[in-house]
Amino acid sequence: MWTVLWILIVAWVVLAIIGFAIEGLLWLAAVGITLFIGTIVFGLIRRRAGRNTA
């Protein structure tokens, strides 16, 4: 599970960097940052849920 989250985080960072590098794709940077934050929040929620059930 954590491997998938790390792959997604890296993908979102790459999308954000590409979006900032190419000015016409600033929307891509916004999407990348939003998905990056969402993935981190999702991972933290899953981590807490896993601790509570054990």
VMD Tcl script that draws the C-alpha trace (Angstrom):
set ca {
  {0.00 0.00 0.00}
  {2.75 2.46 0.91}
  {4.57 1.72 -2.33}
  {1.56 2.83 -4.34}
  {1.23 6.00 -2.29}
  {4.90 6.87 -2.80}
  {4.59 6.29 -6.55}
  {1.55 8.60 -6.65}
  {3.33 11.27 -4.61}
  {6.30 11.22 -6.98}
  {3.97 11.37 -9.99}
  {2.14 14.41 -8.59}
  {5.43 16.19 -7.85}
  {6.61 15.57 -11.41}
  {3.31 16.91 -12.79}
  {3.61 20.02 -10.65}
  {7.20 20.65 -11.76}
  {6.26 20.24 -15.43}
  {3.33 22.59 -14.92}
  {5.54 25.29 -13.40}
  {8.28 24.78 -16.01}
  {5.93 25.27 -18.94}
  {3.96 28.44 -18.28}
  {1.05 27.39 -20.47}
  {0.48 24.39 -18.24}
  {0.03 26.13 -14.90}
  {-3.25 24.28 -14.54}
  {-1.18 21.07 -14.50}
  {0.82 22.42 -11.58}
  {-2.40 23.19 -9.70}
  {-3.72 19.69 -10.33}
  {-0.39 18.15 -9.31}
  {-0.25 20.07 -6.04}
  {-3.87 19.27 -5.23}
  {-3.40 15.57 -5.88}
  {-0.12 15.56 -3.93}
  {-1.82 17.00 -0.86}
  {-4.80 14.68 -1.28}
  {-2.56 11.62 -1.49}
  {-0.69 12.58 1.67}
  {-3.94 13.16 3.56}
  {-5.32 9.83 2.29}
  {-2.16 8.04 3.41}
  {-2.30 9.59 6.87}
  {-5.96 8.65 7.28}
  {-5.27 5.06 6.21}
  {-2.31 4.90 8.59}
  {-4.42 6.02 11.55}
  {-7.25 3.65 10.65}
  {-4.78 0.76 10.53}
  {-3.47 1.55 14.00}
  {-6.96 1.75 15.54}
  {-8.05 -1.69 14.30}
  {-4.92 -3.51 15.44}
}
mol new
graphics top color blue
foreach p $ca { graphics top sphere $p radius 0.5 }
foreach p [lrange $ca 0 end-1] q [lrange $ca 1 end] { graphics top cylinder $p $q radius 0.2 }
display resetview
